[in-house]
Amino acid sequence: MVSKEFQETGYHLNRPHSVPLTHFQVFGERGSATNLVRKMIEKNLHIVRTESLGWKHAVPHMVAIPRDFLMIGVVRNAEAWALSMHKRPWHLDPALQANDFSTFIRTPWRGIVDREADFEEVVGEMTGQTEGLELQFDRHPITGRPFENLFQMRSVKMACLLGMLNRSCNMALVRAESVQADPEGFVRWLAEAAELSMQRDFIKTVNRRLGNRFNLSVPREQRGETPGEMSEEDRAFMRGALDMKLETHLGYHYPT
């Protein structure tokens, strides 16, 4: 369960194992500040980054979690997240990238393996055989069916991510908004809560965004710009598609 601390601060840590932490990996959907979280840790704390527990944007699917390992799950406000996903639809079928925002959030999601280098699971024997194929991590993990829309994918993946809090592993859960508002404060919190030492006596910040490297597969004028905020009609659709009990549990509210 998410603690009262998380409701108030956006930070929560489960620490069932007392051994010193040596490695970490960040998990969370695209457009959720996962790279900001990762870089702030890499630049400032004595702990080694790895991607050994599987693709960070998928439902967690690792074989085992070492006792000296720290999982970090990142969540973000659904409205800001959906707008970010439309602006930079990482791994989305190019045929769907032409949709305007209202159509985008109502269309079944179809991810593809557009860059094998982004998926360590295919490096080796399958290299060169998966490019352009459907991204199975972006299908429902139980039914195998495509997600009906962007928000169904969010709800399923977030529920699975929160389920890691029940798996007796070291896990930090953070809200993207808390980290974005005070990256240095996030580093200080994690250093103290997880008993990690600092690399130096000051905190290095992150200046470049990975998202700036994203290129649409269709002309931008063909789909129009991402709106600055949702229309009330789109917001009403979002509320109906989300698992609102889960959203409220995480401290997110989307009033009419």
Secondary structure as GFF3:
##gff-version 3
##sequence-region A 1 256
A	DSSP	alpha_helix	4	9	.	.	.	ID=ss1
A	DSSP	beta_strand	11	14	.	.	.	ID=ss2
A	DSSP	beta_strand	23	27	.	.	.	ID=ss3
A	DSSP	alpha_helix	34	44	.	.	.	ID=ss4
A	DSSP	beta_strand	48	49	.	.	.	ID=ss5
A	DSSP	beta_strand	69	75	.	.	.	ID=ss6
A	DSSP	alpha_helix	78	87	.	.	.	ID=ss7
A	DSSP	three_ten_helix	94	96	.	.	.	ID=ss8
A	DSSP	alpha_helix	101	106	.	.	.	ID=ss9
A	DSSP	three_ten_helix	116	118	.	.	.	ID=ss10
A	DSSP	three_ten_helix	120	122	.	.	.	ID=ss11
A	DSSP	three_ten_helix	136	138	.	.	.	ID=ss12
A	DSSP	alpha_helix	150	163	.	.	.	ID=ss13
A	DSSP	three_ten_helix	164	166	.	.	.	ID=ss14
A	DSSP	beta_strand	170	175	.	.	.	ID=ss15
A	DSSP	alpha_helix	176	181	.	.	.	ID=ss16
A	DSSP	alpha_helix	183	193	.	.	.	ID=ss17
A	DSSP	three_ten_helix	210	213	.	.	.	ID=ss18
A	DSSP	alpha_helix	220	223	.	.	.	ID=ss19
A	DSSP	alpha_helix	232	241	.	.	.	ID=ss20
A	DSSP	alpha_helix	244	249	.	.	.	ID=ss21
###
